[in-house]
Amino acid sequence: MSPVYIARTREVAARMIDGEMMIMSARDSTLFNLNATATAIWQAADGITPLAEIVERSVCARFEVDPAVAMTDAEELVHRLAQHGILKLSELPIEETL
């Protein structure tokens, strides 16, 4: 399985409110309220750290969750956010980040 790299796009408005990230896509005006786990993934999306490493460091280390379940949930989340233009996904590190 190829690594997946994720980076936040510039096409969003984002604000942290009570420990959760609120994000609005400029592409389709969809509003997302990320829970603590999704917020940890969002904050770690630097374009150079593989998703598997983000899940290990930012999710499994902070929350009691099975690593396989965490990875499956993270993959679903990042693909959904990418569909709305909130994240970029790549099989190679993403040079341009925020």
RAHU-V281531 format. One record per pair of residues at least 4 apart in sequence whose ideal C-beta (glycine too) atoms are under 7 Angstrom apart, sorted by the first residue. I is the first residue (numbers start at 1). J is the second residue. If there is no record, write none. Layout:
i	j
I	J
I	J
//
This chain:
i	j
2	91
3	50
3	52
3	91
4	50
4	51
4	89
4	91
5	47
5	48
5	50
5	90
5	92
5	93
5	94
6	45
6	51
6	78
6	87
6	88
6	89
7	45
7	46
7	47
7	87
7	88
7	94
7	97
8	42
8	45
8	87
8	98
9	85
9	86
9	87
9	88
10	98
11	25
11	26
11	27
11	85
12	23
12	24
12	25
12	26
12	86
13	24
14	21
14	22
14	23
15	22
16	21
17	22
19	36
20	33
20	34
20	35
20	36
20	39
21	34
21	39
21	42
22	33
23	32
23	34
23	86
24	29
24	31
25	29
25	30
25	84
25	85
25	86
27	84
27	85
28	84
30	84
32	86
34	38
34	39
34	42
35	39
36	40
37	41
37	59
37	63
38	42
38	77
39	43
40	44
40	58
40	59
40	62
41	45
41	54
41	58
41	59
41	74
41	77
41	78
44	49
44	54
44	58
45	87
46	97
47	93
47	94
47	97
48	93
49	53
49	54
51	55
51	74
51	78
52	56
52	71
53	57
54	58
55	59
55	60
55	70
55	71
55	74
56	60
56	61
57	61
58	62
59	63
59	65
59	70
59	74
60	65
60	67
60	70
65	69
65	70
66	70
67	71
68	72
69	73
70	74
71	75
72	76
73	77
74	78
75	79
76	80
77	81
78	82
78	87
78	89
79	83
81	86
81	87
82	87
82	88
82	89
88	94
90	94
//
